[in-house]
């Protein structure tokens, strides 16, 4: 079973917005989740916080 990790909102934002200097590290975390090396979890409030940035 893959390791379970809690992905912080800022890690998601670094990846989605290509924010330097943390983009490369965030990319590694996201790709580990996509590739099945880790099981990424996010807090429910992360979704609403990210969506607030769109408005």
C-alpha positions in Angstrom: 0.0 0.0 0.0 1.2 3.5 -0.9 2.1 5.9 1.9 -0.7 8.3 2.7 0.3 12.0 2.8 -1.6 15.2 3.6 -1.0 17.7 0.8 -1.1 21.2 2.1 -3.0 23.9 0.3 0.2 25.8 -0.4 1.7 22.8 -2.1 -1.3 22.6 -4.4 -1.1 26.3 -5.2 2.6 26.1 -5.8 1.9 23.4 -8.4 -1.2 24.8 -10.0 0.2 28.4 -10.2 3.8 27.4 -11.0 4.9 29.4 -8.0 8.7 29.6 -7.6 10.8 28.7 -5.8 8.6 25.8 -4.7 7.2 24.6 -8.0 9.7 21.7 -8.5 9.2 20.3 -5.0 5.4 20.6 -5.4 5.6 18.9 -8.8 7.4 15.9 -7.2 4.7 15.5 -4.6 1.9 15.7 -7.1 3.6 13.3 -9.5 4.2 10.8 -6.7 0.5 10.8 -6.0 -0.4 10.5 -9.7 2.1 7.7 -10.2 0.7 5.8 -7.2 3.9 6.1 -5.1 1.9 8.0 -2.5 -1.8 8.4 -1.7 -2.4 12.1 -1.5 -5.1 13.5 0.7 -6.3 17.1 1.1 -8.3 18.8 3.8 -11.9 19.7 2.8 -11.2 23.4 3.4 -8.4 23.3 0.9 -10.9 23.0 -1.9 -12.9 26.1 -0.9 -9.7 28.1 -0.3 -8.4 27.3 -3.8 -11.8 28.1 -5.4 -11.8 31.5 -3.6 -8.7 32.4 -5.5 -10.6 32.1 -8.8 -13.0 35.0 -8.0 
